[in-house]
């Protein structure tokens, strides 16, 4: 089926890169940083950081709107500190460059969409531009996945429609993003989610990692 693909879109951490980010620590540090600016914070519970941040800003009273930029800056700076520290301890998986090269040889555009920051991606994968023509981090888009707009923007840059693309990631969110955007979907068990968790949401493919996925979709 690889002949029908024009783009494969990858998540980054846990998908192409060895996962090292402690998301609970990131949320804790962001919460503490924002609390110094705006003490009346909603609980994080199980909300991802960026969604919690949007909820927090949405609850700021009109007479305190002047605090929104400070809230945003405090949270993002705290998150970035954790991301950069984790990036310094990470690397891409050993097969990543070969995989992306094989896709390029087949005129399939490798793309990356990630909720991580650009600087962290480039620390982990300094030669990423050689292998991946389309990279959209959270710094590059107005809304991040699971909003399908993040994926649609990558596909527009790759010059293909959703029906010609495969969204791949280690998190259930990646599969939900692909389904919402109208692409094929693949879950890889190299990071967050287990095979059983992927089976429950029925992506088109489930693989041990992206290299195993490549072997599945290559005739």
Protein Blocks (a to p, Z undefined) as FASTA:
>chain_A
ZZmpcbdcddfehplpccfbdfklmmmmmmmmmmmmmmcacdfklacfklmmmmmmmmpc
fklmmmmmmmmmmmmmmmmmmmmmmmmmgccdfklmmmmmmmmmnopacddddfbdfklm
mmmmmmlmmmmmbacdfklpfbdcfbfklmmmmmmmnopafklcccddfbfklmmmmmmn
opacdddffbmbcfklmmmnopabdcfblmlmmmmmpZZ
